[in-house]
């Protein structure tokens, strides 16, 4: 599991890259992500809690993906260019995947 000090070190490395002029937009987004991780780590979550959250989020994503055919049956799919993409955004799957990415990063 990552520590707040490791994340702070990574933030300083990314800041140096910004000063060198490398991919400013991407690096700023990375700093925002790292700060969120640091704030989460400072709450001192247990390793077992983090692992259980990862499993819970994976299960939620799986269940939501399995509900797609039932959603399709109730909708007129011709109104969307990509109905699967619309369903996933409506169901909140991108947010869940973002949370999963954050938790996996913290657990590395």
N, C-alpha and C positions, 0 to 999 in steps of 0.2 A: 504494500500500500504506500502511496506517495505521502510525503510529509509537506507541511507548509513551506519549509525551508527549500526543499527541492523545487517546488513550484515557483517560489520567489527567485531562485537561481535561473530557472527557465525564462521567467519574465524579463530578467535583466539581459539575458542573451538575445531575446527577441527585440528588446529596445535598442541594443547595439546594432542589430541588423537594420532597424528602421533608420538609425543615424547614418548608416552606410548607404541608404537609399534603395534597399532591396524590398520589393513587393510591400509597399507601405500599407495598402488596404488589407491585404491578407494578414500581415503581421499585427495590425491593430485588432483585427477580429480574433486573432490567436491570443492576444493579451487579455481581451475581454473574457474569452473562454477560460484562460488560466486564472484570472481573478475570481471567477465564479467557483472554480474548483477549490481555490484557496479558501474562500469563505465557507464552502461546504466542509472542508477538512477541519477548519477551526472549530466546528461544532462537535468535533471528536466522535464521529460515528464508529460503531464497532464493525469489525470485519464481517461478522456473521450477519449484521443488519444490511451491509452493502451487498453481500452475496444474495441475501433473500430478496432485496429490491431488484437486483438484476434478473433473477428468476421470475419475479412477479411481472416485470415489464415485458420480458420475453413471452410470458404466457398471455398477457393482454394483447400483444401484437398478433400472436398466433390466433387467438379467438376472434379478433377483429378481421383478420384476413379470411377466416373461415366463414364469416357472416357476409362476405361480399356477394355470393350468389343469391342470397335471400334479399339483399338490398337491390340487386339488379332486377329481380322479379317485380319489385314494387315501383320501379322508376322507368321513365321514358329515356332510354339511353342515347337517343339520337340528339338530344340537346347538349351533350358534352362531346368535345373532341376526343378526350381520353377519360372514359368513365371510371376506370380503376384509380387514376390519379385524383379525380374529384372525390371519390369515395374515401380514399386514404386521407386526404386533407380534411374532409368533413368529419372523419372518425378520430382525427388527432394523432394519427400514426407518426407523422414527422416529428411532433413534439416528443412522443415516446421514444423514437429512435435517437433523438438528441439527448434525452435523459440517459438512455442506455450507453451512448458513446461517452458521456461524462463519467458515469459510474465505472465503466471499464477502464477509462484513463486513470481514474483515481486508484483503482485496484492493481494497476500495473506495478 
